[in-house]
Amino acid sequence: MNRLIKRLLVPGLLAGFATFAWMSLPNRDGAEEAGAKGEPAQGVVLAVDGAAGYVTISHGALQSLGMPPMTMVFRAADAAQLQAIRAGDRIRFRVTGTGGELRAGEIEVAR
């Protein structure tokens, strides 16, 4: 039961905090426009929850979104891409954001 709660509750809470941080950005209108185009990013995968469609990534600064380097939980733009990555992988991905939600797409392992 404890494990189930952690598996479902923790990604949901982290996604909620990420959304709150996104909504709190002072230049959110410009950030949403830039994020809609998708900003290329690099990071390290910390956790993958393929069943829920989330990935936790420690990433560098996202300039067009006005975000410093941090660790965030992203919903995958395409959950099938999560099958190709594992915790510890260095990845390249594209961050998109519309309506207050950030998504990670075009995820590929950096070689």
TARA-V883556 format. One record per run of one state. SS is the DSSP state (a for helix, b for strand, c for the rest). FROM is the first residue (numbers start at 1). TO is the last residue. Records with the same first field share a line. If there is no record, write none. Layout:
BEGIN
SS=FROM-TO ; FROM-TO
END
This chain:
BEGIN
c=1-1 ; 25-27 ; 38-38 ; 50-53 ; 60-61 ; 66-66 ; 68-69 ; 77-78 ; 85-89 ; 99-100 ; 110-111
a=2-24 ; 28-37 ; 63-65 ; 79-84
b=39-49 ; 54-59 ; 62-62 ; 67-67 ; 70-76 ; 90-98 ; 101-109
END
